[in-house]
Amino acid sequence: MDVFLLLSYTDVYAWVILPLLIFFARVCDVTLGTIRIIFVSRGIKYLAPIIGFFEILIWLLAIGQIFQDLSNIYYYIFYAGGFATGNYVGMYIENKLSFGMVILRVITRKDAMALIDALKSMQYGLTTIDAEGIKGKVKIIFTVIRRHDTQKVINLIKDYNPTAFYSIEDIRSVSEALIPPGTPWYTKTRLLLKGTLRKGK
């Protein structure tokens, strides 16, 4: 009886518990890897190495379990499944974090003064340029905003000018800009100490 229970436990561990552990380990390390790459692309150089340390540590634990039994096909399936899931989870978390700043470019043929006044009233720094498009004169508006505020500003643009064209680009660093409203105090302090931002009025 004891031998039977021992064999059952061994089978459950080898075919259920260990594959699940490999899956979740792979989800964790790929999620960390996705976030690390995003941090690197946005110039967050202090957190990226720390995340990379834990990422590779978890990966080594997962791959070490697979090498203990290369004949178990479930290990490969759960390893690949964890990789795929980790990519999705990493992008989901990054989207929820919504950190960093972006530049929003708006091109409109309609009189943009109402939109400009609305952006100013919300304390967004902006630059406007009169330009010529294929169908006549246009107004180009540039503004630097928190990534977290992107959808709010897009909704504002649609309210004032639904036909306006806009594009969004990530910013790695800025030399000088207004601090967007709602920026956390610790972010303001760090940026002001670096001299990259100036306080808005």
N, C-alpha and C positions, 0 to 999 in steps of 0.2 A: 504493500500500500504506500509506504513512504517513497519507494522508488518511483511508483506511478505519479505521485504528487510532484516529485522532483522533476520528472520528465515533463509533466504538464506545465510547471512553472518555467522550465527552460524554453519550451516551445512558445509559450506566451510572450516571454521576454524577447526571444529572437525574432518572432514574426509579428508582434504587435507593439510592445513597449519600445524596443530599440528603434524600429522604423519611425515611430511617432517622435521620439527624441531627436532623431536625425532631421526629420521634417521641420520641427520647431527651431532647432539650432540653425538650420539653413535659412529659415524665414528671418531669424534674428540677424544673422550675419549679412544677408543680402539687403535687408532693410537698413542696417547701419551703413553698408557700402553705398547705397543710393543716397542717403542723407550726407555721407562724407563727400561724395562727388559734387553734390549741390553746394556744400559749404566751400569746397575748393574753388568752384566756378564763381562764387560770390566773394571770394577773398577773405573768408573767415578762417584764418590760418591757425588760430590757437585751438579750436575745437576739433578740426579735421584730424590731426594726429592722434588725439585721444580716442576718437571714434574708431579710427583705423586700427588701433591697438586691440580693442575689444572685438572688432570685426574679424581680424585674422585669428585671434585666440579661439573664438567660437567656431570658426571654419576648421581649424586644426582638430578640435574635439570631434566635429562631425565627420570629417574625412578619416580620422583615426578609427572610428567605429566601423566604417565601411571596409577598411583594409583588414580588419580582423576576420571578416568573412566575405570574400569577394564573390562567393557563389550564391549569395542571397539576393535575388532579383528585386525584392521589395526595398532593399536599401537604395538601389539606383532610382526606383520609381519615386520613393519618398524624398530622396535628395533632389531630384529634378523638380518635383512638385513644390518643395520648399523654396527652390530658387525662383520659380515662376511667381509663387505667392509673395515672396519677399520683395520682388520688384513692385508689385501692386501696393503692398503695405507701405513701402518706403515712399512712393509717390503720394499716397493718401496722407501720410503723416506730414510730409513736406508741404502739401497743399493746405493742411489744417494749420500748420505753423505760420505760413504766410509771412515769413520774415524778409527783410531786405527792402530795397527801394527800386522803383521802376520809373522810366520816363514814358509819359503818355503824350502822344502826338495826335492832334486833332486837326483835320482839314475840313473846312465847311464853306459852302457858297452862300449860305444864309447869313444874314446879319448876326454876328456872334457876340454882340455887346451884352445881351442878357446872360448868355452862358459865361462870359468872362466875369461879369459882375457876380454871378452865383459862385464861381470858383474863388474869387477874391473874398467874398463874404464868409467862405468856409476856411479862409486863411491858407489857401494853397498858393505858393509862389508860382508865377507863370510868365511866359514870354510869348508875345504875339508878333506875327510877321504878316504883312500884306504881300500876297503873291499872285501870280497869274497862272490859271489852269487852262486846260484844253477848251473848257466851256466858259471861260471868263475869269473874273477876279475871285480870289478865294482868301480866306483868313486861316493862317496856320497858328495853332496854339500848342506850346510846349509846357508841360508841367511835371515836376518830380514829386511823386507821391509814395506813400508806404504801399507795399504790395498787398497788404491786408485791406487797404481802402480801394483797391482797383475796381471792384464791382460797384461800389457806391458811387464812384466818379463816373463810371460808364453809364449807370442809371441816370445820373444827372445830365450827361450829354444827350441821352435818348429823350429825356423829358424836354430839353430846350431845343434840340435839333436832331430828330430821329434819323435824318438822312446823312448826317455827318460821317465822314470816314475817320477812323482812329486806328492807331497801331500802338503796341506796347513792347517795350524792350527792357530787359533786366539791366541794372546798373551795378557794376563791380565796385566803383568808387566815384566820388564826386569831389571837386576841388572847393566849391562853395555853393550853397543852396539854402533856401529857407527850411527850417525844421518843420516837417509836415505836422498838422494837428493830430493829437492822439499818440504821438511818439512817447514811449515809456521814458521816465526820468533817467534811468540808467543808460539808455541808448543816447539820450541827449547829452549826458555828461561825458560819455566816451567820445562822441563825435566832436563835441566842443573842445575837449582837451586835445584832440588830434588836430583841431583847427580846420576841419573839413566843412563845418557848417557854421552858419551864423544864425542868431536868434531872430525869429520873425516878430514883427510888431503886432 
